[in-house]
Amino acid sequence: MNLRSLPDRKPFLTAALALLALAALAAVAISAEPRAKELFGARKLPAVAPAQSFGFYSKGCFTGGVALPMDGPTWEVMRPSRNRRWGHPAMIALIEKLSRDAVADGWPGLLVGDVSQPRGGPMMTGHASHQIGLDADIWLTPMPKRPLTIAQRETISATLMVDEKTHLVKDALWTPAHTRLLKRAASYPEVERILVNPGIKKKLCDTVTGDRSWLRKIRPFWGHDYHFHMRIGCQPGSPFCKGQEATPDDDGCGKPLAWWFTEEPWRPNKNPDAPKARDLMTMANLPKQCQDVVNAPDAPSLEAVTYHGGGAAVAVAEPQPIEPAETISSGNAAIPAAASAFAPTPKIGIPLPRPRPGN
């Protein structure tokens, strides 16, 4: 080594060290930026503004949310401590309607799982979607005759309808009432998709006779073995809501369903430790309007924004304007590819068979 050349390299070494220091400072700044799930999870009441959804089901937020009452004549809210009984007024009204119609069809009443947080956004735990107030989980366990206590709602387990080894429905548990419940939910024009376990989809494909047109809305997906996920489309008054393609016109009982009963969908995740999208999202990853949503004033009280039927509850306060944005920023640059919620709006109907997501 030529020691005499070292002084000539000093400026380059100094510059390199400076760049490394700047990179380290940038990394610290990024890691210190609050996660969107923490900001949205901290808000206990909705934003005071007209009902509007911003962004995509797995990357967005909403204003003007209303709460489903904890108890109704034909429903009960489960896991109340999560504070996820909020949704766009159209969704909450539909849950109430489904509960009444289902009882008329012979279902004892709905046990309602997660809908959304008061302002939507990513959740501290659980779902990748449910962010814009247009998703709701309904248990496949019927409402019991006696009202559940708060403690029971927090701890009681739902009935698993599918055998984990065969991926088929447990025949001893499935009843015609389950089929009628799903058919009723699919009958509403605003419902675009109902996500169920592939075994449940197969059970319907194998047993439904007569009109099968509603089966196109029943889409197989991982999980969903004790509940179904009801999703409605973007609602009027939400120009910045990003929808999905329509489901195919057929009943979905052909080759796409057969794929779920091969080994491929159930192979172990090659990267199980990859971070989940909700754990990485910052406000920069959400639509620009969501910064205003999370900072907007609270509704005056829980009662003021609880839905009681016959029209949506509204907060009696002057709404703060949410500035429209020309585009919805994806903020993908610093996000690992495994964080699938950051992907662009899918070009295909969801969920169709495709590689298993890492999160």
Backbone hydrogen bonds, N-H to C=O, Kabsch-Sander energy under -0.5 kcal/mol:
donor,donor_aa,acceptor,acceptor_aa,energy
3,L,1,M,-0.9
5,S,2,N,-1.4
6,L,3,L,-1.4
9,R,5,S,-0.9
9,R,6,L,-1.2
10,K,6,L,-0.8
10,K,7,P,-0.8
13,L,9,R,-2.5
14,T,10,K,-2.7
15,A,11,P,-2.3
16,A,12,F,-2.5
17,L,13,L,-2.5
18,A,14,T,-2.1
19,L,15,A,-2.2
20,L,16,A,-2.3
21,A,17,L,-2.3
22,L,18,A,-2.3
23,A,19,L,-2.4
24,A,20,L,-2.3
25,L,21,A,-2.3
26,A,22,L,-2.4
27,A,23,A,-2.3
28,V,24,A,-2.2
29,A,25,L,-2.3
30,I,26,A,-2.4
31,S,27,A,-2.6
32,A,28,V,-1.8
33,E,29,A,-0.8
33,E,30,I,-0.9
36,A,281,M,-2.6
37,K,281,M,-0.5
38,E,35,R,-0.8
39,L,35,R,-1.5
40,F,36,A,-2.8
41,G,37,K,-2.2
42,A,38,E,-1.0
43,R,40,F,-1.0
44,K,42,A,-0.6
48,V,297,P,-1.8
49,A,47,A,-1.2
52,Q,63,T,-1.5
54,F,61,C,-2.9
55,G,240,F,-2.8
56,F,59,K,-1.9
59,K,56,F,-1.8
61,C,54,F,-1.8
62,F,119,R,-1.8
63,T,52,Q,-2.4
64,G,47,A,-1.5
66,V,87,G,-2.4
67,A,305,V,-2.6
68,L,85,R,-2.6
72,G,75,W,-2.2
75,W,72,G,-0.9
76,E,110,L,-2.0
77,V,70,M,-2.3
78,M,112,V,-3.1
79,R,153,R,-1.6
82,R,79,R,-1.7
83,N,80,P,-1.8
86,W,116,S,-1.9
87,G,66,V,-1.9
88,H,133,G,-1.9
91,M,88,H,-1.1
92,I,88,H,-2.1
93,A,89,P,-2.5
94,L,90,A,-1.6
95,I,91,M,-2.3
96,E,92,I,-2.0
97,K,93,A,-2.2
98,L,94,L,-3.1
99,S,95,I,-2.3
100,R,96,E,-1.8
101,D,97,K,-2.8
102,A,98,L,-2.9
103,V,99,S,-1.6
104,A,100,R,-1.9
105,D,101,D,-1.3
106,G,103,V,-1.5
107,W,102,A,-2.9
110,L,74,T,-2.4
112,V,76,E,-2.7
112,V,110,L,-0.7
113,G,111,L,-0.5
113,G,137,D,-2.7
115,V,84,R,-3.2
116,S,86,W,-0.8
120,G,117,Q,-1.0
121,G,131,Q,-2.0
123,M,127,H,-0.6
127,H,125,T,-0.6
131,Q,57,Y,-2.0
136,A,230,M,-1.7
137,D,114,D,-2.4
138,I,228,F,-2.7
139,W,111,L,-2.7
140,L,226,Y,-2.7
143,M,109,G,-2.0
153,R,149,T,-2.2
154,E,150,I,-1.5
155,T,151,A,-1.3
156,I,152,Q,-3.0
160,L,158,A,-0.5
161,M,159,T,-0.6
161,M,225,D,-3.0
163,D,168,L,-3.0
167,H,163,D,-2.4
169,V,199,G,-0.5
170,K,161,M,-3.0
171,D,169,V,-0.9
173,L,170,K,-2.0
174,W,170,K,-1.4
178,H,175,T,-1.0
179,T,175,T,-1.2
180,R,176,P,-2.4
181,L,177,A,-2.2
182,L,178,H,-2.1
183,K,179,T,-2.5
184,R,180,R,-2.5
185,A,181,L,-2.3
186,A,182,L,-2.3
187,S,183,K,-1.0
187,S,184,R,-0.7
188,Y,184,R,-0.5
188,Y,185,A,-0.9
191,V,188,Y,-1.3
192,E,190,E,-0.5
192,E,231,R,-2.4
193,R,231,R,-1.6
194,I,217,K,-2.7
195,L,229,H,-2.5
196,V,219,R,-2.3
197,N,224,H,-1.6
200,I,197,N,-1.0
201,K,197,N,-2.0
202,K,198,P,-2.4
203,K,199,G,-2.1
204,L,200,I,-2.2
205,C,201,K,-2.6
206,D,202,K,-2.4
207,T,203,K,-1.2
208,V,204,L,-2.7
215,L,212,R,-1.5
216,R,213,S,-1.3
217,K,214,W,-1.5
218,I,215,L,-1.0
219,R,194,I,-2.8
219,R,217,K,-0.8
221,F,196,V,-2.1
228,F,138,I,-2.6
229,H,195,L,-2.1
230,M,136,A,-3.3
230,M,228,F,-0.6
231,R,193,R,-2.7
231,R,229,H,-0.5
232,I,134,L,-2.3
233,G,190,E,-1.8
238,S,235,Q,-1.2
241,C,238,S,-1.6
242,K,55,G,-2.9
243,G,241,C,-0.6
257,L,254,G,-0.7
258,A,254,G,-1.9
259,W,255,K,-1.8
260,W,256,P,-0.5
260,W,257,L,-1.2
261,F,258,A,-1.7
262,T,259,W,-1.4
266,W,263,E,-1.3
267,R,264,E,-1.2
274,A,271,N,-1.7
279,D,276,K,-1.2
280,L,276,K,-0.5
280,L,277,A,-1.8
281,M,277,A,-1.9
285,N,282,T,-1.6
286,L,283,M,-1.2
290,C,287,P,-1.9
291,Q,288,K,-1.3
292,D,288,K,-0.6
292,D,289,Q,-0.6
293,V,289,Q,-1.9
294,V,290,C,-2.6
295,N,291,Q,-1.2
296,A,292,D,-1.1
296,A,293,V,-0.7
299,A,46,P,-1.1
305,V,301,S,-0.6
305,V,302,L,-1.1
306,T,303,E,-1.4
307,Y,67,A,-2.8
307,Y,305,V,-0.5
317,A,315,A,-1.8
320,Q,48,V,-1.3
323,E,321,P,-0.7
329,S,327,T,-0.7
335,I,332,N,-2.1
339,A,336,P,-1.7
340,S,338,A,-2.1
342,F,339,A,-2.0
343,A,340,S,-1.8
352,L,349,G,-0.6
